[in-house]
Amino acid sequence: MSRLYERISTAIMEGEPEKTAQLVQKCLDQGLNPKEILDNAMIVGMGEVGVRFKAGDMFVPEVLMSADSMQAGLVVLRPHLVAGGVKLMVDFHNRWNPAMWGIKEKVVAGELGDPQMLTVRLNDTIYVPTEMLSWGGRSTVIWFLGSHAVDLVRWLFDDEVARVYSVSRSRVLKGMGVDTPDFFLTIVELEGGGVAHIENCWIMSTSMPTVFDFKLEMIGSEGTCFADCSSHRMLQTFTPAGPSYPDVAVRTEVQGVPGGFGINSIRHFADCVIHDREPAIGVADGLENTRVLVAIHESARSGQPVEVQR
């Protein structure tokens, strides 16, 4: 059994879709548990791909081939996961953010006209990669924050990303012994002609009243929306520890009941499991998001625009 799992992981790492699908089917034919195949073979393989990509031992074309192999395996496995009651969801929780939901409603209702451009700023203070995350140096701000920004771009435009151009720098954090880029500035072109600008940074000052800075602007042919999800000042505190804008939206607790959009996305997934419904965000969204993130890293590395490969 473990040998078959190893072969699936290897097939994914080596970018062999047909072989991956065949091996997954072989596991199913032998009566192996679909969830164990996913957890112990496929996810393990993609995890190693991430490690090798970070180390510079794999490049964008190879990562995309591995992603295709993962998808090929999932095509075979998904019906068995569903039949076994297994639910899969990617937690892009900003789709439950009231501000983002408000903008989405305006777009769907046509009140903004045709969406033209979008600017997303989603940054953290330097506390996050140096203290909050023990693994900050083994990841990037694109994986941590950029994934959520890219999902908002795809969701609000209801379109797929065609091309990216990104610039990054590694100076501040590297000087502190944390080997990860300080920031990425990314231009995103969508297939339908829309354009987005994404700013992701991990070196903002810890003297800020919030640990993150999150703002969004969407401009359509007939209207504009602005969202400030970090410095809205709905609640402000001033104590000897300094000024603060405490979180009132992401994770809250009122009268002993957990709430906020960071909780509501998880609650949605739990409801889907309980009531046997498909989650709002599935594997396909996660895979497409990953393709864009890989392209962003490659563009920053090469200094050139990169087409999102599918």
C-alpha positions in Angstrom: 0.0 0.0 0.0 2.7 2.5 1.0 4.6 1.7 -2.2 1.6 2.6 -4.3 1.3 5.9 -2.4 4.9 6.6 -3.1 4.5 6.0 -6.8 1.5 8.4 -6.9 3.6 11.0 -5.1 6.5 10.5 -7.5 4.2 10.7 -10.6 2.8 14.0 -9.4 6.3 15.4 -8.7 7.5 14.2 -12.1 4.5 15.7 -13.8 2.9 12.6 -15.3 -0.9 13.0 -15.4 -1.8 9.8 -17.1 0.4 7.7 -14.8 -1.0 9.5 -11.8 -4.6 8.8 -12.9 -3.7 5.1 -13.5 -2.1 4.7 -10.1 -5.0 6.3 -8.3 -7.4 4.0 -10.2 -5.2 1.0 -9.2 -5.5 2.1 -5.5 -9.2 2.3 -5.8 -9.4 -1.1 -7.5 -7.5 -2.6 -4.5 -10.1 -1.1 -2.2 -8.0 1.5 -0.6 -9.7 4.4 1.1 -10.1 7.5 -1.2 -9.4 9.9 1.6 -6.2 8.1 2.5 -5.1 8.2 -1.2 -5.7 11.9 -1.2 -3.9 12.6 2.2 -1.1 10.1 2.0 -0.2 10.2 -1.6 -1.5 13.1 -3.6 -1.2 15.9 -1.0 2.2 14.5 0.0 3.4 14.8 -3.6 2.2 18.3 -4.1 3.7 19.3 -0.7 7.1 18.1 -1.9 6.6 20.1 -5.2 6.2 23.2 -3.1 9.4 22.5 -1.1 11.4 21.9 -4.3 10.0 25.0 -6.0 10.9 27.2 -3.0 14.4 25.7 -3.0 14.8 26.5 -6.7 15.0 22.8 -7.7 11.8 23.1 -9.7 10.6 25.7 -12.1 7.2 27.0 -13.3 6.6 24.6 -16.2 7.4 21.6 -13.9 5.2 22.9 -11.2 2.3 23.3 -13.6 2.8 19.8 -14.9 2.6 18.6 -11.3 -0.6 20.6 -10.8 -2.0 18.9 -14.0 -1.0 15.5 -12.6 -2.8 16.4 -9.3 -5.9 17.4 -11.2 -5.8 14.2 -13.3 -5.7 12.1 -10.1 -8.6 14.2 -8.6 -10.7 13.6 -11.6 -10.5 9.9 -10.9 -10.7 10.2 -7.1 -13.4 12.9 -6.8 -16.5 10.7 -7.4 -15.3 8.3 -4.7 -14.6 11.1 -2.3 -18.1 12.5 -2.9 -19.7 9.0 -2.6 -17.8 8.6 0.7 -19.2 11.9 2.0 -15.8 13.7 1.7 -16.1 17.4 1.1 -13.2 19.6 -0.2 -13.1 23.4 0.2 -10.4 26.0 -0.1 -10.8 28.6 2.6 -10.8 31.9 0.5 -12.7 33.5 3.4 -12.9 37.0 1.9 -15.8 35.8 -0.2 -17.7 36.0 3.2 -16.2 39.5 3.9 -19.2 41.8 4.1 -17.4 44.6 2.2 -16.3 42.2 -0.6 -19.7 40.7 -0.7 -21.2 44.2 -1.1 -18.9 44.9 -4.0 -19.8 41.5 -5.6 -23.5 42.3 -5.3 -23.0 45.7 -7.1 -21.0 44.0 -9.9 -23.6 41.2 -10.4 -26.5 43.8 -10.3 -24.7 45.8 -13.1 -24.5 48.9 -11.0 -20.8 49.4 -11.8 -21.2 48.7 -15.5 -18.5 46.5 -16.9 -15.6 46.0 -14.4 -12.5 47.7 -15.8 -9.8 47.7 -13.1 -9.2 46.6 -9.6 -6.5 47.5 -7.0 -5.9 45.3 -4.0 -3.6 46.1 -1.1 -3.2 43.3 1.3 -0.1 43.7 3.5 1.2 42.6 6.9 3.5 44.1 9.4 7.0 42.6 9.7 5.8 40.9 12.9 4.0 38.3 10.8 7.0 36.7 9.0 9.5 37.2 11.8 7.4 36.3 14.9 3.9 35.1 14.2 4.9 32.5 11.5 7.6 30.1 12.5 7.8 29.1 8.8 7.8 32.6 7.3 11.2 32.0 5.7 10.0 28.9 4.0 7.1 30.6 2.3 6.3 34.0 0.7 3.8 36.8 1.2 2.3 35.7 -2.2 1.4 32.3 -0.9 0.2 33.7 2.4 -1.7 36.9 1.3 -1.4 36.9 -2.5 -3.6 33.8 -2.7 -6.5 35.7 -1.1 -5.9 38.7 -3.3 -5.8 36.6 -6.5 -9.0 34.9 -5.5 -10.7 38.3 -5.0 -9.6 39.3 -8.5 -11.0 36.1 -10.1 -14.2 36.2 -8.1 -15.0 39.9 -8.5 -14.3 39.9 -12.2 -15.8 36.5 -12.7 -12.9 35.9 -15.1 -9.6 34.0 -15.3 -6.1 35.5 -15.3 -4.3 35.4 -18.6 -1.0 37.1 -17.8 1.0 38.5 -14.9 3.9 40.8 -14.4 5.4 41.0 -10.9 8.4 42.7 -9.2 9.7 41.7 -5.9 12.7 42.7 -3.6 14.6 40.8 -0.9 16.4 43.2 1.3 14.9 43.9 4.7 13.8 40.4 5.8 16.9 38.8 4.3 19.0 41.1 6.4 17.2 39.8 9.4 17.9 36.2 8.5 14.5 35.5 7.1 15.0 34.3 3.5 11.8 35.5 1.8 10.9 38.5 -0.4 9.9 41.7 1.3 7.1 42.5 -1.2 5.6 41.7 -4.6 3.9 44.3 -6.8 1.9 42.5 -9.5 -0.1 43.6 -12.6 -2.7 41.0 -13.6 -4.4 40.9 -17.0 -7.6 39.0 -17.2 -8.9 37.1 -20.2 -11.9 39.5 -20.7 -9.7 42.6 -20.7 -9.9 43.6 -17.1 -6.7 44.7 -15.3 -5.8 44.4 -11.6 -2.9 45.6 -9.5 -2.0 43.6 -6.4 0.3 44.8 -3.6 1.5 42.3 -1.1 4.1 43.2 1.5 5.5 41.7 4.7 7.6 44.6 6.1 5.2 47.2 7.3 6.0 48.8 10.6 4.9 47.2 13.8 3.9 50.7 15.1 0.8 50.5 12.9 -2.5 50.2 14.8 -3.3 47.0 12.9 -1.2 43.9 12.0 -2.5 44.1 8.4 -3.5 46.7 5.8 -6.3 45.7 3.5 -7.9 48.1 1.0 -9.6 47.5 -2.3 -10.8 49.7 -5.2 -12.9 48.5 -8.1 -13.7 50.8 -11.1 -16.3 49.9 -13.6 -17.5 51.7 -16.7 -20.4 53.2 -14.7 -19.4 53.1 -11.1 -16.7 52.8 -8.4 -16.4 51.0 -5.1 -13.9 51.5 -2.3 -13.3 49.2 0.7 -11.2 49.7 3.7 -11.1 46.6 5.8 -8.3 47.5 8.2 -8.3 51.2 9.2 -12.1 51.7 9.2 -11.9 52.9 12.8 -15.2 51.2 13.8 -13.4 50.5 17.1 -10.3 52.4 18.3 -8.4 51.9 21.5 -5.6 54.0 23.1 -3.7 52.3 25.9 -0.2 52.4 27.3 0.6 49.6 24.8 -0.2 52.1 22.0 -3.1 52.8 19.6 -5.0 49.9 18.1 -7.9 49.2 15.8 -9.1 45.9 17.1 -10.6 43.3 14.7 -14.3 43.6 14.4 -14.8 41.6 11.2 -12.5 38.7 10.7 -12.8 36.8 14.0 -15.1 38.0 16.7 -16.9 36.8 19.7 -20.2 38.4 20.8 -22.1 37.1 23.8 -19.9 34.0 23.7 -20.7 33.2 20.1 -17.9 33.1 17.6 -18.4 35.2 14.4 -16.8 37.2 11.7 -16.1 36.3 8.1 -13.1 34.2 9.0 -15.4 32.0 11.1 -18.4 32.1 8.7 -16.4 30.5 5.8 -15.6 27.6 8.1 -19.2 27.5 9.3 -20.3 27.3 5.7 -18.0 24.3 5.2 -19.3 22.6 8.3 -22.9 23.2 7.1 -22.0 21.6 3.7 -20.7 18.5 5.5 -23.7 18.3 7.8 -26.3 18.8 5.0 -24.4 17.1 2.2 -24.0 20.1 0.0 -21.1 21.1 -2.2 -19.0 24.0 -0.8 -19.0 27.3 -2.6 -15.2 27.1 -3.3 -13.9 23.8 -4.6 -10.7 22.2 -5.8 -10.9 23.8 -9.2 -10.7 27.3 -7.6 -7.6 26.2 -5.6 -5.9 24.8 -8.6 -6.5 27.9 -10.8 -5.4 30.1 -7.9 -2.2 28.1 -7.6 -1.5 28.5 -11.4 -1.6 32.2 -11.0 0.6 32.3 -7.9 3.2 30.1 -9.6 3.2 32.5 -12.6 3.7 35.5 -10.2 6.7 33.9 -8.6 8.2 33.1 -12.1 7.6 36.7 -13.3 9.3 38.1 -10.2 12.2 35.8 -10.7 12.6 36.3 -14.5 11.7 40.0 -14.6 9.3 39.3 -17.5 5.6 39.0 -18.0 4.4 35.4 -17.7 1.4 33.7 -19.3 -0.7 31.6 -16.9 -0.3 28.1 -18.3 -3.3 25.8 -18.3 
